[in-house]
Amino acid sequence: MSEDKPSRKKRYWIGSFSLLFLLIGIGWLLYWIFVGRFSVYTNDAYVHGNEVKVTPQVAGAVEAIFADETDLVEEGSLIISLDSSNYALEMEQLQMALADTVREVASLFQKVASEKAEVVLREAELRQAKLDLSHREGLVETGAVSLEEFQTYETAVIVAEAQLEFAKEQLKADEALIEGTTVETHPRVLQASWALKEAYLNFIRCQIWAPATGFIAKRTAQVGDQVAAGETLLFIVPLDQIWLEANFKETRLKNLRIGQPVTYHADMYGRDVEYHGKVVGFQPGTGNAFALLPPENAAGNWIKIIQRVPVRITIDSEEIKNHPLLLGLSMDVSVDTHDRDGSRLTDTPTSRPLYTTTIYQRQLEQMQHLDRPIQNMIKRSTWVGP
């Protein structure tokens, strides 16, 4: 009897552990059937977003900096000011050039008016010369008018005709310079006006405004720096325009589709904070395909390496308001692949802008404010009189 007790106890524990392992196995199997086989996981995922370069449109020396790294700036706010002295002088020179051009064009119109009067005068002189000649044609035979005097009147008619023809040609040439225009719409005046507007546009571009709302990063501009047009001065990172880029192994892409729901966690907050998104699309190539130095697979010592394909995933804008994410943060991503009816590649081309800025339209609107002063300048320059 005493020997049977340990034996029964041993069988009890063996049976208990066997049942436990059986239940664990059944639970794992059920999890795999209903959940696990529909989930694709990776921890090779990072936060990406737009990094908006701020570059000057004109060259100049940095005069003032209004925002530093980590500062929040709004779209349209002033962040850097360049020295505008040279552009102000250029504007003054072009204002004087416009006034001179307007006076020159106005003198063309006045010249045409005087040439029209000249043609009328020459026509009258020709008529008078012809009358004088016709009055003396019958008097040569009677001797009342000498042949020499008669020839003088004939020459006068020829001279009058030539003078009239010259006046007409001169009028035609000058009319071609102003045909179909006024002083305000003459090409030379318009060209001078646009030159002044361009100088004014360069002048206002010395004020560099933020093209987007976001946080300042990687500022390289310093007060006093001489910067060129297009040179990067700093970056603005809009943290409300971010997304995930999850790098899945090519062997895990079979069941991934656009539109599938995604859950993910940031190492920054741990497993307590869960984010939600959707698969947006697949990069049209592996990471190595777009590398700066793509691998050479035609070499003799070739080793097959499983490639990874970047998959773009959205981030819920409301969720990042409470728990903001920063560019480059690591994420653990899990994609629910129950719904496999979606496509692998985007089949609808985009037809609208995804990201826009209004600062350049504001510059044009400011430039248009110069139209009225230019019109007033043209009117003053065309005024003739005491």
C-alpha positions as CSV (number, residue, x, y, z in Angstrom):
1,M,0.0,0.0,0.0
2,S,2.8,2.4,0.8
3,E,4.4,1.7,-2.5
4,D,1.2,2.5,-4.4
5,K,0.9,6.0,-2.9
6,P,4.0,7.5,-4.6
7,S,3.0,5.8,-7.8
8,R,-0.5,7.3,-7.8
9,K,1.0,10.7,-6.9
10,K,3.4,10.5,-9.8
11,R,0.8,9.5,-12.2
12,Y,-1.4,12.4,-10.9
13,W,1.4,15.0,-11.6
14,I,2.2,13.5,-15.0
15,G,-1.4,13.6,-16.0
16,S,-1.8,17.1,-14.7
17,F,1.2,18.4,-16.6
18,S,0.2,16.5,-19.7
19,L,-3.3,18.1,-19.5
20,L,-1.8,21.5,-19.0
21,F,0.5,21.1,-22.0
22,L,-2.5,19.8,-24.0
23,L,-4.6,22.8,-23.0
24,I,-1.7,25.2,-23.8
25,G,-1.3,23.5,-27.2
26,I,-5.0,23.6,-27.9
27,G,-5.1,27.3,-26.9
28,W,-2.1,28.1,-29.1
29,L,-3.7,26.2,-32.0
30,L,-7.0,28.1,-31.5
31,Y,-5.1,31.4,-31.3
32,W,-3.2,30.6,-34.5
33,I,-6.4,29.5,-36.4
34,F,-8.4,32.6,-35.4
35,V,-5.8,35.3,-34.8
36,G,-2.2,34.4,-35.3
37,R,-2.3,33.4,-38.9
38,F,-4.1,36.7,-39.7
39,S,-1.4,38.9,-38.0
40,V,1.8,40.1,-39.6
41,Y,4.3,41.6,-37.1
42,T,7.5,43.5,-37.4
43,N,9.6,45.7,-35.0
44,D,11.6,47.1,-37.9
45,A,9.3,50.2,-38.2
46,Y,10.0,53.9,-37.8
47,V,8.2,57.2,-37.8
48,H,8.7,59.3,-40.9
49,G,7.4,62.7,-41.8
50,N,7.9,65.8,-44.0
51,E,11.1,67.7,-43.4
52,V,10.3,71.1,-45.0
53,K,13.5,72.9,-46.2
54,V,13.5,76.6,-45.7
55,T,15.5,78.3,-48.4
56,P,15.8,81.9,-49.5
57,Q,14.5,82.9,-52.9
58,V,17.1,85.7,-53.1
59,A,20.7,86.1,-52.0
60,G,21.6,88.3,-49.1
61,A,23.1,88.6,-45.6
62,V,21.1,87.2,-42.7
63,E,19.9,90.2,-40.7
64,A,17.7,88.6,-38.0
65,I,16.5,85.2,-36.9
66,F,13.1,85.0,-35.2
67,A,12.9,81.2,-34.4
68,D,15.4,78.7,-33.1
69,E,15.5,74.9,-32.9
70,T,12.5,73.2,-31.2
71,D,10.4,76.4,-31.5
72,L,6.9,76.0,-32.9
73,V,6.2,78.3,-35.9
74,E,2.9,78.8,-37.8
75,E,2.6,79.0,-41.5
76,G,3.2,82.5,-42.7
77,S,5.1,83.7,-39.6
78,L,8.4,85.5,-40.1
79,I,11.4,83.3,-39.2
80,I,14.4,85.0,-41.0
81,S,15.1,88.4,-42.3
82,L,17.7,89.2,-44.9
83,D,19.4,92.6,-45.6
84,S,17.3,94.4,-48.2
85,S,19.4,97.5,-48.8
86,N,20.6,96.5,-52.3
87,Y,17.0,95.6,-53.4
88,A,15.7,98.9,-52.1
89,L,18.3,100.8,-54.2
90,E,17.4,98.7,-57.2
91,M,13.8,99.6,-56.8
92,E,14.6,103.3,-56.7
93,Q,16.7,102.9,-59.9
94,L,13.9,101.1,-61.7
95,Q,11.3,103.7,-60.6
96,M,13.4,106.3,-62.3
97,A,13.8,104.1,-65.3
98,L,10.1,103.6,-65.5
99,A,9.5,107.3,-65.4
100,D,12.0,107.9,-68.2
101,T,10.4,105.1,-70.3
102,V,7.0,106.6,-69.8
103,R,8.2,110.0,-70.9
104,E,9.9,108.5,-74.0
105,V,6.8,106.6,-75.0
106,A,4.6,109.6,-74.4
107,S,6.9,111.6,-76.7
108,L,6.3,108.9,-79.3
109,F,2.6,109.6,-79.2
110,Q,3.2,113.3,-79.4
111,K,5.6,112.8,-82.3
112,V,3.0,110.9,-84.2
113,A,0.4,113.6,-83.6
114,S,2.9,116.3,-84.9
115,E,3.7,114.1,-87.9
116,K,0.0,113.8,-88.8
117,A,-0.1,117.6,-88.9
118,E,3.1,117.5,-90.9
119,V,1.4,115.3,-93.5
120,V,-1.6,117.6,-93.7
121,L,0.8,120.6,-94.2
122,R,2.7,118.8,-97.0
123,E,-0.6,117.8,-98.7
124,A,-1.6,121.5,-98.7
125,E,1.8,122.6,-100.0
126,L,1.5,120.0,-102.8
127,R,-2.0,121.2,-103.8
128,Q,-0.7,124.8,-103.8
129,A,2.3,123.8,-106.0
130,K,0.0,122.0,-108.5
131,L,-2.3,125.1,-108.6
132,D,0.6,127.4,-109.2
133,L,1.9,125.1,-112.0
134,S,-1.6,124.8,-113.7
135,H,-2.1,128.6,-113.7
136,R,1.2,129.1,-115.7
137,E,0.9,126.2,-118.2
138,G,-0.9,128.3,-120.8
139,L,1.3,131.4,-120.3
140,V,4.5,129.9,-121.5
141,E,3.5,130.0,-125.2
142,T,2.3,133.7,-125.0
143,G,5.6,134.6,-123.3
144,A,3.9,135.9,-120.1
145,V,5.9,133.3,-118.2
146,S,9.4,132.3,-119.1
147,L,10.3,128.7,-119.6
148,E,12.8,128.9,-116.7
149,E,10.1,130.1,-114.4
150,F,7.7,127.4,-115.5
151,Q,10.3,124.7,-114.9
152,T,10.8,126.1,-111.4
153,Y,7.1,125.5,-110.6
154,E,7.4,122.0,-112.1
155,T,10.3,121.3,-109.8
156,A,8.3,122.7,-106.9
157,V,5.6,120.2,-107.5
158,I,8.1,117.3,-107.6
159,V,9.7,118.5,-104.3
160,A,6.3,118.9,-102.7
161,E,5.3,115.3,-103.7
162,A,8.6,114.0,-102.3
163,Q,8.2,115.9,-99.1
164,L,4.7,114.5,-98.7
165,E,5.8,111.0,-99.4
166,F,8.7,111.3,-96.8
167,A,6.3,112.7,-94.2
168,K,3.9,109.7,-94.8
169,E,6.6,107.2,-94.5
170,Q,7.9,108.8,-91.3
171,L,4.4,108.8,-89.9
172,K,3.9,105.1,-90.9
173,A,7.2,104.1,-89.2
174,D,6.4,105.9,-85.9
175,E,2.8,104.7,-85.9
176,A,4.1,101.1,-86.1
177,L,5.8,101.8,-82.7
178,I,2.6,102.7,-80.9
179,E,-0.1,100.9,-83.0
180,G,-2.8,99.3,-80.9
181,T,-1.4,100.6,-77.6
182,T,-1.7,103.5,-75.2
183,V,1.0,104.9,-72.9
184,E,-0.1,102.5,-70.1
185,T,-0.2,99.4,-72.4
186,H,2.9,100.1,-74.5
187,P,5.3,97.1,-74.4
188,R,8.2,99.3,-73.2
189,V,6.2,100.7,-70.4
190,L,4.9,97.2,-69.4
191,Q,8.5,95.8,-69.5
192,A,9.7,98.6,-67.2
193,S,6.7,98.1,-64.9
194,W,7.4,94.3,-64.7
195,A,11.1,95.0,-64.0
196,L,10.0,97.3,-61.1
197,K,7.5,94.6,-59.8
198,E,10.2,92.0,-60.0
199,A,12.6,94.2,-57.9
200,Y,9.8,94.8,-55.4
201,L,9.1,91.0,-55.3
202,N,12.8,90.4,-54.5
203,F,12.6,93.1,-51.9
204,I,9.7,91.5,-50.0
205,R,11.4,88.1,-50.4
206,C,14.1,89.3,-48.1
207,Q,11.5,88.4,-45.4
208,I,11.5,84.6,-45.2
209,W,8.2,83.2,-43.9
210,A,7.5,79.7,-42.6
211,P,6.0,77.6,-45.5
212,A,4.3,75.2,-43.0
213,T,3.3,74.9,-39.4
214,G,5.8,72.9,-37.4
215,F,8.9,72.7,-35.3
216,I,12.3,74.2,-36.2
217,A,15.1,71.7,-36.6
218,K,18.7,71.6,-38.0
219,R,19.1,75.4,-38.1
220,T,22.4,76.3,-39.9
221,A,21.8,80.0,-40.6
222,Q,23.6,82.5,-38.4
223,V,23.3,86.3,-38.2
224,G,25.7,87.9,-40.7
225,D,25.9,84.8,-43.0
226,Q,25.9,85.6,-46.7
227,V,23.4,83.1,-48.1
228,A,22.6,82.2,-51.7
229,A,19.2,81.6,-53.2
230,G,18.2,78.0,-52.6
231,E,20.6,77.4,-49.7
232,T,19.1,75.4,-46.9
233,L,18.9,77.6,-43.7
234,L,16.8,75.3,-41.5
235,F,14.1,72.6,-41.5
236,I,10.5,72.8,-40.3
237,V,9.0,69.4,-39.2
238,P,5.1,69.4,-39.2
239,L,4.5,66.7,-36.6
240,D,0.9,66.4,-37.7
241,Q,2.1,65.2,-41.1
242,I,3.8,61.9,-40.1
243,W,3.4,58.3,-41.0
244,L,5.0,54.9,-40.3
245,E,7.3,53.0,-42.6
246,A,7.4,49.4,-41.6
247,N,10.0,47.2,-43.3
248,F,8.5,43.7,-43.7
249,K,10.4,40.7,-45.0
250,E,9.5,39.7,-48.5
251,T,8.3,36.4,-47.1
252,R,5.7,38.1,-45.0
253,L,4.1,40.2,-47.7
254,K,1.9,37.5,-49.2
255,N,-1.3,38.5,-47.3
256,L,-0.7,42.2,-46.9
257,R,-3.2,44.5,-48.7
258,I,-3.9,48.2,-48.9
259,G,-6.5,49.3,-46.4
260,Q,-5.8,46.6,-43.8
261,P,-6.0,47.8,-40.2
262,V,-2.8,48.2,-38.2
263,T,-2.0,48.5,-34.5
264,Y,1.3,49.6,-33.2
265,H,3.2,50.7,-30.2
266,A,6.0,53.1,-29.6
267,D,9.1,52.2,-27.5
268,M,8.8,55.8,-26.2
269,Y,5.5,55.1,-24.4
270,G,5.5,51.3,-24.1
271,R,2.7,48.8,-24.5
272,D,0.2,50.9,-22.6
273,V,-0.3,53.3,-25.5
274,E,-1.7,51.8,-28.6
275,Y,-2.0,53.5,-32.0
276,H,-4.2,52.6,-34.9
277,G,-3.8,53.1,-38.7
278,K,-4.1,51.5,-42.1
279,V,-1.8,50.2,-44.8
280,V,-1.5,53.0,-47.4
281,G,0.8,51.4,-49.9
282,F,4.0,49.5,-50.7
283,Q,7.2,51.1,-51.9
284,P,7.8,50.1,-55.5
285,G,11.0,48.3,-54.6
286,T,13.0,46.9,-51.7
287,G,15.3,49.1,-49.5
288,N,18.4,47.8,-51.3
289,A,16.9,48.8,-54.7
290,F,16.8,52.5,-53.7
291,A,20.1,52.4,-51.7
292,L,22.8,54.9,-52.6
293,L,25.1,51.9,-53.5
294,P,22.8,49.1,-54.7
295,P,24.2,45.6,-54.1
296,E,25.9,43.8,-57.0
297,N,24.3,40.4,-57.2
298,A,26.1,39.2,-60.3
299,A,29.3,38.5,-58.3
300,G,30.6,35.0,-58.0
301,N,30.3,34.8,-54.2
302,W,26.6,35.5,-54.1
303,I,24.6,34.8,-50.9
304,K,20.9,35.1,-50.9
305,I,19.6,37.6,-48.3
306,I,15.9,38.0,-47.5
307,Q,14.9,41.5,-48.6
308,R,12.7,44.0,-46.8
309,V,10.0,46.1,-48.5
310,P,9.0,49.5,-46.9
311,V,5.2,49.6,-46.2
312,R,3.6,53.0,-45.6
313,I,1.1,53.1,-42.7
314,T,-1.1,56.0,-41.6
315,I,-1.1,57.5,-38.1
316,D,-4.4,58.6,-36.5
317,S,-4.2,62.4,-36.1
318,E,-6.3,62.4,-32.9
319,E,-4.1,59.8,-31.2
320,I,-0.9,61.7,-31.8
321,K,-2.5,64.8,-30.2
322,N,-2.5,63.0,-26.8
323,H,0.8,61.1,-27.4
324,P,2.9,62.9,-30.0
325,L,5.5,61.0,-32.0
326,L,8.8,62.2,-33.2
327,L,10.6,61.4,-36.5
328,G,12.8,58.3,-36.3
329,L,11.1,56.7,-33.3
330,S,11.0,52.8,-33.3
331,M,7.6,51.1,-33.5
332,D,6.2,47.6,-33.0
333,V,3.7,47.0,-35.8
334,S,1.0,44.3,-36.3
335,V,-1.2,44.2,-39.4
336,D,-4.6,42.4,-39.3
337,T,-4.8,40.5,-42.6
338,H,-8.4,39.1,-42.2
339,D,-9.6,41.3,-45.1
340,R,-7.5,40.3,-48.1
341,D,-9.8,41.8,-50.8
342,G,-7.7,44.9,-51.2
343,S,-5.1,45.5,-53.9
344,R,-1.4,45.3,-53.4
345,L,-0.6,48.5,-55.4
346,T,-2.5,51.8,-55.6
347,D,-4.6,51.8,-58.7
348,T,-6.0,55.4,-58.5
349,P,-3.7,58.3,-59.5
350,T,-3.7,61.4,-57.3
351,S,-5.5,64.4,-58.7
352,R,-5.1,67.0,-56.0
353,P,-2.2,68.5,-54.0
354,L,-1.4,66.6,-50.8
355,Y,0.6,69.5,-49.2
356,T,0.3,73.2,-50.0
357,T,1.5,76.5,-48.7
358,T,0.1,80.0,-49.1
359,I,3.2,82.1,-48.6
360,Y,4.0,82.4,-52.3
361,Q,0.5,83.5,-53.1
362,R,0.8,86.2,-50.4
363,Q,4.0,87.4,-52.1
364,L,2.1,87.8,-55.4
365,E,-0.8,89.6,-53.6
366,Q,1.7,92.0,-52.1
367,M,3.3,92.6,-55.5
368,Q,-0.1,93.4,-56.9
369,H,-0.4,96.2,-54.4
370,L,2.2,98.0,-56.5
371,D,-0.2,98.3,-59.5
372,R,-1.9,101.5,-58.3
373,P,1.3,103.3,-57.4
374,I,2.7,102.4,-60.9
375,Q,-0.5,103.7,-62.6
376,N,-0.2,106.9,-60.6
377,M,3.4,107.2,-61.6
378,I,2.6,106.7,-65.3
379,K,-0.1,109.4,-65.1
380,R,2.3,111.9,-63.5
381,S,5.0,111.1,-66.0
382,T,2.7,111.7,-69.0
383,W,1.5,115.1,-67.8
384,V,2.6,117.8,-70.2
385,G,2.1,121.5,-69.4
386,P,3.2,124.3,-67.2
